[in-house]
Amino acid sequence: MDDTEIAAIANYLDKPFGEIRLMHTRPARGRNSLSEFANGDCTFFDPRTRRCTIYPVRPRQCRTWPFWRSNIASPEDWERTRQTCPGAGCGELVTIEEIEFRASQINL
């Protein structure tokens, strides 16, 4: 996540930039990433509605999930992703062109 994405979330929620950075991000691989609760849910996930509370301004890491290079590098990697994310492999069919586009947006 970059500062522009954090600012977009802050503006959307009408919260200070510093609050979003402090309470909802963590360092990961030399960048910022959204924080998760101990159960793996993002801090912006509403367990009652089962929806993202920042969906219109979700950062690149969310817009491209699960099509990160690390998740699609091999059939075994994709199966591991499917085992940990109940939504992976479900829903509408995504074209290979779209998968490649999303994978090119973030290097994880």
C-alpha positions in Angstrom: 0.0 0.0 0.0 1.2 3.5 -0.7 0.3 6.8 0.9 -2.2 7.5 -1.8 -4.2 4.4 -1.0 -4.1 5.1 2.8 -5.2 8.7 2.1 -8.1 7.4 0.0 -9.3 5.1 2.8 -8.9 8.0 5.3 -10.9 10.3 3.2 -13.6 7.7 2.5 -14.0 7.0 6.3 -13.5 10.6 7.3 -10.6 9.6 9.6 -7.2 11.1 10.0 -4.5 9.6 7.7 -2.3 8.8 10.8 -5.1 6.8 12.4 -5.6 4.6 9.3 -1.8 4.1 9.0 -1.4 3.2 12.7 -4.5 1.2 13.3 -5.0 -0.6 10.0 -1.7 -1.1 8.3 1.5 -3.1 9.1 4.9 -3.4 7.5 5.2 -6.3 5.1 8.0 -7.0 2.6 9.3 -3.5 2.8 5.8 -2.0 2.2 2.6 -1.3 4.1 -0.1 -3.9 4.1 -3.6 -4.0 5.6 -3.7 -5.4 9.1 -5.6 -8.5 10.0 -7.2 -9.8 13.1 -5.9 -13.0 14.6 -8.4 -15.0 12.6 -7.0 -13.6 9.3 -9.9 -11.2 8.7 -8.9 -7.7 7.5 -9.6 -5.0 10.0 -12.0 -3.4 7.4 -14.0 -6.6 7.1 -17.4 -6.5 8.7 -18.1 -9.9 10.2 -21.8 -9.1 10.6 -22.5 -8.3 6.9 -19.6 -10.3 5.6 -18.5 -7.3 3.5 -15.6 -5.0 3.1 -16.3 -1.6 4.6 -13.9 0.2 2.3 -14.7 -1.7 -0.9 -15.0 1.4 -3.2 -11.5 2.5 -2.2 -9.9 -0.8 -1.5 -6.1 -0.8 -2.1 -4.3 -2.6 -5.0 -3.6 -5.6 -2.7 -7.3 -6.2 -2.4 -8.2 -5.4 -6.0 -5.7 -8.0 -7.3 -6.3 -10.8 -4.8 -6.1 -13.8 -5.2 -4.2 -13.3 -8.5 -0.8 -12.5 -7.0 2.2 -14.2 -8.7 3.0 -16.0 -5.5 -0.5 -17.6 -5.5 -0.6 -18.6 -9.2 3.1 -19.6 -9.8 2.1 -23.3 -9.8 -0.9 -25.5 -9.4 0.3 -26.3 -5.9 0.5 -22.6 -5.0 -3.0 -22.1 -6.3 -4.3 -25.1 -4.3 -2.7 -23.7 -1.2 -4.4 -20.4 -1.8 -7.7 -22.1 -2.3 -7.3 -24.0 1.0 -6.7 -20.8 3.0 -9.2 -18.5 1.2 -12.7 -19.9 0.8 -13.5 -17.4 -2.0 -10.6 -18.4 -4.2 -11.8 -20.6 -7.1 -15.5 -19.5 -6.6 -17.6 -16.9 -8.3 -17.5 -15.7 -11.9 -14.9 -17.1 -14.3 -11.9 -14.7 -14.7 -10.2 -14.7 -18.0 -6.5 -15.4 -18.3 -6.0 -11.9 -19.6 -7.6 -10.4 -16.5 -5.6 -12.7 -14.2 -2.3 -11.6 -16.0 -3.3 -8.0 -15.7 -4.0 -8.3 -12.0 -0.8 -10.3 -11.4 1.2 -7.5 -13.1 -0.2 -4.9 -10.7 1.5 -6.1 -7.6 4.6 -8.3 -7.0 3.7 -10.6 -4.1 
